[in-house]
């Protein structure tokens, strides 16, 4: 799961570098499920983007 977390963090960082604003730092979304890991941004036009990994939706 570590590689999936780092890819979500990298996508978040790249979006922020391109001008997006923070709409949820990378981390577990415990209110959904402890295995749900996500990061969110708002692009410069105000659209919400979310980078999500849900371990139960992927083969091991």
C-alpha positions as CSV (number, residue, x, y, z in Angstrom):
1,X,0.0,0.0,0.0
2,X,3.0,2.3,0.5
3,X,3.4,2.8,-3.3
4,X,-0.2,3.8,-3.6
5,X,0.1,6.3,-0.8
6,X,3.2,7.8,-2.3
7,X,1.5,8.1,-5.7
8,X,-1.5,10.0,-4.2
9,X,0.9,12.3,-2.3
10,X,2.8,12.9,-5.5
11,X,-0.3,13.7,-7.4
12,X,-1.4,16.1,-4.7
13,X,2.0,17.8,-4.7
14,X,2.0,18.1,-8.5
15,X,-1.4,19.6,-8.5
16,X,-0.5,22.1,-5.8
17,X,2.7,23.1,-7.8
18,X,0.5,23.7,-10.8
19,X,-1.7,26.2,-8.9
20,X,-4.4,24.0,-7.2
21,X,-5.3,24.7,-3.6
22,X,-5.5,22.2,-0.8
23,X,-8.9,20.6,-0.3
24,X,-7.8,17.7,1.9
25,X,-4.2,16.8,2.6
26,X,-3.0,13.2,1.8
27,X,-4.1,10.8,4.5
28,X,-6.4,8.0,5.6
29,X,-10.1,8.9,5.4
30,X,-11.1,7.1,8.6
31,X,-14.7,8.4,8.4
32,X,-15.1,6.2,5.3
33,X,-12.9,3.3,6.0
34,X,-9.4,2.8,7.6
35,X,-8.2,1.4,4.2
36,X,-9.4,4.5,2.3
37,X,-6.4,6.9,1.5
38,X,-7.0,10.1,-0.4
39,X,-5.9,13.6,-1.2
40,X,-8.0,16.5,-2.6
41,X,-7.4,19.8,-4.4
42,X,-9.4,22.5,-6.0
43,X,-8.0,23.4,-9.4
44,X,-7.5,27.1,-10.4
45,X,-11.1,27.1,-11.9
46,X,-12.5,25.8,-8.6
47,X,-13.1,22.2,-9.7
48,X,-12.6,19.6,-7.0
49,X,-10.2,16.7,-7.7
50,X,-9.7,13.8,-5.4
51,X,-6.9,11.2,-5.7
52,X,-8.1,8.0,-4.0
53,X,-6.9,4.5,-3.2
54,X,-9.3,2.0,-1.7
55,X,-7.4,-1.2,-1.0
56,X,-10.5,-3.4,-1.1
57,X,-11.1,-2.4,-4.8
58,X,-7.6,-3.7,-5.9
59,X,-6.2,-7.1,-6.2
60,X,-3.3,-7.8,-3.7
